[in-house]
Amino acid sequence: MDSTDLAATAGSSDPAVGLRAVASLRRLAEQLESLQVDRARDLGWSWSQIAGELGVSKQAVHQKHGGRAAATSKEK
């Protein structure tokens, strides 16, 4: 199922179908956020810049992604 179908399914009149779609969309959004944060950091963006684009605090974005980013950079 592609993201357009998934988004449409989230509006289902059957709550079980709709809630499963919402959970899938949530996982997709988390994956996309991680991907874009990693890209931004690879391009030299600061945590403040990333936080501004996401509409969260610098501390929140660093807490969520900082540990993973450090581990990823050690692998490179």
N, C-alpha and C positions, 0 to 999 in steps of 0.2 A: 504494500500500500504506500503510495507516495504522500508527501506532506499535504497536498491539496485535498486528497481523499481523507486523510487523517483529520484535517481541520473540519471538513464537512461532517465527518462521523461524530466529532465532539458535540455537534448540535443535535444528535439523535434524540428522539422522544423516549427511547429506552435508556433509563439511567445507567444500566450495566454497560451498555455499549458506549455511551457518552463518557462515563467515568474512565473506562479503559483507554479511550482515545485521549482524554485529558492527561492521564498518566504517561502515555506514549509521547505526547507533545511536550510534557515537562522534561522527560529524559532527552528528547531531541534538543530542546532549548539549552539544557545544561551542557550537552556535547558541543553545540555550536558556540556557546559562551567560552568554553575551555579552548576550543580551536582558535577563536579570535583573540583571546587574551594571550595565548602562546605566540600568535603571529605578531601582535602588537609588541610584546616584550622582545621578540627576535629583531624587531625593527627599531628597538631602542626606546620605546614609549615608557614613560614613568607610570608608576602605580596611580599617581594623581590624574594623569591624562586618561588612563583606562577607566578609573572610577568615575570621572566626569561624563564619559560617554555612556557608561552603564547606569548612571544616576544613583550611585551608591557612594559611601565614604571610601577613602583610600584604605583605611584600616580593614573595612569589610572585604574589599576585593583582594587585598594582600593576604588576609587570613584564609580566604577561600582558595586562592590560586597560588600563593607564594611558595608553599612547601612543594607543590607539584612542579612548579617552574624551576625551583632549585634542583630538584631531583632530575628533571629533564635536561638541564644544562650540564649536569655532571656526566650524563650519558653521551653527550655530543663530543 
